[in-house]
Amino acid sequence: MNTVKKTLTSVPRQKRRDVVENDAFASFAQRIIRAHGRRVATGDVEALRDLVALSANLDDAIGEAVIGLRAFGYSWAEIGSRLGITRQAAQQRWGGDKP
């Protein structure tokens, strides 16, 4: 006879969050990055290094986002389709399920 209550031992599946204002947020971020580029273009050579560093930050953020989406249960096929690439390409680029 099993005396363990399933509700106490089962791990609840994570819920997918509703998308909230992601388009507006992404548009805002794009405007900021373009503005930074225009600022450098007007002669602010010291800010060029900071602008280039944004590229590395963006790559890190994408990797973190993919890891998070995988943890929420999204498949490589779902992630790849949103990016216009195959599931294999997405898995190769972001390292599969590495811890």
Disulfide bonds with the S-S distance in Angstrom:
none
